[in-house]
Amino acid sequence: FSTAIAITEQPVSVSVPVGYSFTLRCRAQGCTSLQYQWFCQYQSDCRLIPGATNQDLPIVAEQTQLYTCRVNDLHRNAVFSDWVKVEVHQCVARGLPPRLWRGEPVIVLNPSEQRVEVGEPLQLQCAAMGVPAPSYQWYRNGNLLEQQKRKKLWITHTKVSDSGTYLCCASNSHGEHWTNAVDVHIGEQSQPASLCCTSPSVRRKIALLVGNNRYQHHPNLMAPMRDVFELSHLLEHLGFQVVSLLD
């Protein structure tokens, strides 16, 4: 007969504000009755959680930690669940998350505009809360960046072609949310004010594009973001200086 223990429901990572209450869940099947024991790890210290012997582990978020659950049967077989991360945001703006939060992604850190020299490293950073923890996908000029799937976008040696408008999508099973779009300038020196003034005979053409992606009484839309990027490229080819905004 088989004495294997099979975990049928793994706990999932979450990203929550400090003080938030939630529950980690682990479910398993075996040929005998099963016993559960939860462990947590902070930095390099891994310890058993006293009294945490149920399938569900209630948590009040205090600090970022890792958790796993050990499942034993009566034949001394044991398996461990996946390690999951409980990421706790200590400083969250008032009003976040929304009062009736269901766990959908909420952006708590937007990337900032960057100016770097050619060959220097580029780092953009964002963060979002979510239950389960959001996954991330970065875009440049509306185009998906296949390798950039973390909170931090990192390019070790930048090229002029890395210039552009960047933003990141945070998504989980409840939906998605986009960061602000920011401009990255590679190898462009800021000019002194005296050189920035053009001749009165040269008129600058400026276009302001606003794409509304989120509505109070309507599902979020995807098309406005793509439309803004596509239209901005067209206007830039026509000699316009384009300022694009989302939401």
C-alpha positions as CSV (number, residue, x, y, z in Angstrom):
1,F,0.0,0.0,0.0
2,S,1.1,3.6,-0.6
3,T,2.0,5.9,2.3
4,A,2.6,8.9,0.1
5,I,1.3,12.3,1.2
6,A,0.1,14.6,-1.5
7,I,-0.4,18.3,-1.0
8,T,-3.6,19.2,-2.8
9,E,-3.6,23.0,-2.0
10,Q,-0.4,25.0,-1.6
11,P,-0.3,28.2,0.3
12,V,0.2,31.3,-1.8
13,S,2.4,34.4,-1.4
14,V,0.7,37.7,-0.6
15,S,1.7,41.3,-0.5
16,V,-0.2,43.3,2.1
17,P,-0.1,46.4,4.3
18,V,1.2,46.2,7.9
19,G,-1.6,45.2,10.2
20,Y,-3.6,43.4,7.6
21,S,-5.3,40.1,8.7
22,F,-5.4,37.1,6.4
23,T,-5.0,33.3,6.4
24,L,-2.5,31.0,4.8
25,R,-4.0,27.6,3.7
26,C,-2.5,24.2,3.2
27,R,-4.4,21.0,2.3
28,A,-3.0,17.5,1.9
29,Q,-4.2,13.9,1.4
30,G,-2.7,10.7,2.8
31,C,-3.6,7.1,3.7
32,T,-3.7,7.9,7.4
33,S,-4.7,10.9,9.4
34,L,-2.4,13.9,8.9
35,Q,-0.8,16.4,11.2
36,Y,0.2,19.9,10.2
37,Q,3.0,22.2,11.5
38,W,3.8,25.7,10.2
39,F,7.3,27.3,10.1
40,C,8.4,30.8,9.4
41,Q,11.7,32.2,8.3
42,Y,12.9,35.8,8.8
43,Q,16.3,36.5,7.2
44,S,18.3,33.3,8.0
45,D,16.4,32.4,11.2
46,C,13.9,29.5,10.6
47,R,11.7,28.5,13.4
48,L,8.6,26.4,14.3
49,I,5.5,28.5,15.1
50,P,4.2,27.3,18.4
51,G,0.5,26.1,18.3
52,A,0.3,26.5,14.5
53,T,-0.9,22.9,13.9
54,N,-4.0,23.5,11.8
55,Q,-4.4,23.5,8.0
56,D,-5.1,27.2,8.2
57,L,-2.6,29.7,9.7
58,P,-4.2,33.1,10.7
59,I,-1.7,36.0,10.3
60,V,-1.7,39.7,11.2
61,A,1.0,41.1,8.9
62,E,3.9,42.7,10.9
63,Q,7.1,42.1,8.8
64,T,8.1,40.4,5.6
65,Q,8.7,36.7,6.2
66,L,8.7,33.3,4.5
67,Y,6.3,30.5,5.5
68,T,6.0,26.7,4.9
69,C,3.9,23.9,6.3
70,R,5.1,20.4,7.2
71,V,2.6,17.6,6.9
72,N,3.1,14.3,8.7
73,D,1.2,11.0,8.7
74,L,1.2,8.1,11.2
75,H,3.9,6.3,9.4
76,R,6.4,9.1,10.0
77,N,6.3,10.2,6.4
78,A,6.5,14.0,6.0
79,V,6.3,16.5,3.2
80,F,6.7,20.3,3.1
81,S,4.6,22.7,1.2
82,D,6.1,25.4,-1.0
83,W,7.8,28.3,0.7
84,V,5.7,31.4,0.3
85,K,6.5,35.0,0.9
86,V,4.4,37.3,3.0
87,E,5.6,40.8,1.9
88,V,4.5,43.5,4.3
89,H,4.5,47.2,3.3
90,Q,5.2,49.3,6.3
91,C,4.5,52.7,4.7
92,V,1.3,52.8,2.7
93,A,-0.4,56.0,1.7
94,R,-3.7,56.8,3.5
95,G,-6.6,55.3,1.6
96,L,-4.7,52.3,0.4
97,P,-5.8,49.6,0.1
98,P,-9.4,50.6,-0.7
99,R,-11.8,50.0,2.1
100,L,-13.6,47.1,0.3
101,W,-10.3,45.6,-0.9
102,R,-10.7,42.1,-2.4
103,G,-7.0,41.5,-3.0
104,E,-6.7,43.1,-6.5
105,P,-3.3,44.7,-7.3
106,V,-2.8,48.2,-5.8
107,I,0.3,50.1,-6.8
108,V,2.2,51.5,-3.8
109,L,5.4,52.5,-5.6
110,N,5.7,54.0,-9.1
111,P,8.9,54.1,-11.1
112,S,10.6,57.5,-11.5
113,E,12.1,59.2,-14.5
114,Q,15.7,58.3,-15.2
115,R,18.7,59.9,-17.1
116,V,21.8,57.7,-17.5
117,E,24.8,57.6,-19.7
118,V,25.3,55.0,-22.4
119,G,26.8,51.9,-20.9
120,E,25.7,52.7,-17.3
121,P,23.2,50.5,-15.5
122,L,19.5,51.4,-15.5
123,Q,17.1,50.4,-12.6
124,L,13.4,51.1,-12.5
125,Q,11.4,50.0,-9.5
126,C,7.7,49.5,-8.7
127,A,5.7,47.6,-6.0
128,A,2.1,46.5,-5.6
129,M,0.0,44.9,-2.9
130,G,-2.2,42.0,-3.8
131,V,-3.7,38.7,-2.5
132,P,-2.3,36.6,-4.0
133,A,1.0,38.5,-4.6
134,P,1.0,40.2,-8.0
135,S,3.2,39.2,-10.9
136,Y,4.9,41.9,-12.9
137,Q,5.5,42.7,-16.5
138,W,7.4,45.7,-17.8
139,Y,6.7,47.5,-21.1
140,R,8.8,50.0,-23.1
141,N,6.9,52.3,-25.6
142,G,3.9,49.9,-25.3
143,N,6.0,46.9,-26.2
144,L,6.3,43.9,-23.8
145,L,9.8,43.3,-22.5
146,E,10.0,39.5,-22.3
147,Q,12.8,39.3,-19.7
148,Q,11.6,42.0,-17.3
149,K,9.1,40.2,-15.0
150,R,10.2,41.5,-11.6
151,K,9.4,44.5,-9.4
152,K,12.8,45.9,-10.4
153,L,13.7,46.4,-14.0
154,W,17.5,46.1,-14.4
155,I,19.6,46.7,-17.5
156,T,23.3,46.3,-16.8
157,H,24.7,48.2,-19.8
158,T,22.3,50.6,-21.4
159,K,22.2,51.5,-25.1
160,V,20.6,54.6,-26.7
161,S,17.8,52.2,-27.9
162,D,16.9,51.6,-24.3
163,S,15.5,55.2,-24.2
164,G,11.7,55.4,-24.1
165,T,8.6,55.4,-22.0
166,Y,8.4,52.6,-19.4
167,L,5.6,51.3,-17.3
168,C,4.8,48.1,-15.5
169,C,1.6,45.9,-15.1
170,A,0.9,44.2,-11.8
171,S,-1.6,41.4,-12.1
172,N,-3.2,38.6,-10.1
173,S,-6.3,36.5,-10.2
174,H,-8.4,39.5,-9.2
175,G,-7.3,41.9,-12.0
176,E,-4.4,44.1,-13.0
177,H,-3.2,47.6,-12.4
178,W,-0.6,49.8,-14.2
179,T,2.0,52.0,-12.8
180,N,2.6,55.5,-14.0
181,A,4.4,55.8,-17.3
182,V,7.9,57.4,-17.0
183,D,10.5,58.5,-19.5
184,V,14.0,57.1,-19.6
185,H,16.7,59.1,-21.3
186,I,20.0,57.3,-22.3
187,G,23.0,59.4,-23.2
188,E,21.0,62.7,-23.4
189,Q,22.7,65.6,-21.6
190,S,20.4,68.2,-20.2
191,Q,21.1,71.5,-22.0
192,P,21.7,74.8,-20.2
193,A,18.7,77.1,-20.0
194,S,20.3,79.5,-22.5
195,L,20.4,76.8,-25.1
196,C,16.9,75.5,-24.6
197,C,15.2,78.6,-25.9
198,T,14.5,78.4,-29.6
199,S,14.2,81.3,-32.0
200,P,10.8,83.1,-32.0
201,S,10.5,82.0,-35.7
202,V,10.6,78.4,-34.7
203,R,7.3,77.3,-33.1
204,R,7.3,74.1,-31.0
205,K,4.4,71.7,-31.6
206,I,3.3,70.1,-28.4
207,A,0.6,67.3,-28.1
208,L,-1.0,66.2,-24.9
209,L,-2.4,62.7,-24.9
210,V,-4.5,61.4,-22.1
211,G,-5.7,57.8,-22.0
212,N,-8.3,56.9,-19.4
213,N,-7.9,53.2,-18.4
214,R,-9.9,53.0,-15.2
215,Y,-13.5,54.0,-14.7
216,Q,-15.6,54.0,-11.5
217,H,-18.6,52.3,-13.1
218,H,-17.1,50.4,-16.0
219,P,-14.5,47.6,-16.3
220,N,-10.9,48.6,-16.8
221,L,-9.9,49.1,-20.5
222,M,-6.7,48.1,-22.2
223,A,-7.1,49.9,-25.5
224,P,-6.4,53.4,-24.3
225,M,-2.9,52.6,-23.2
226,R,-2.0,51.1,-26.6
227,D,-3.7,53.9,-28.4
228,V,-1.7,56.6,-26.5
229,F,1.6,54.9,-27.3
230,E,0.7,54.4,-31.0
231,L,-0.6,57.9,-31.4
232,S,2.4,59.4,-29.6
233,H,4.8,57.7,-32.1
234,L,2.8,59.0,-35.0
235,L,2.8,62.5,-33.6
236,E,6.5,62.4,-32.8
237,H,7.2,61.5,-36.5
238,L,5.3,64.6,-37.4
239,G,7.5,66.8,-35.3
240,F,5.4,67.1,-32.2
241,Q,6.7,67.0,-28.6
242,V,4.4,64.5,-27.0
243,V,3.3,64.4,-23.4
244,S,1.3,61.3,-22.6
245,L,-0.6,60.6,-19.4
246,L,-2.6,57.6,-18.2
247,D,-5.6,57.9,-15.9
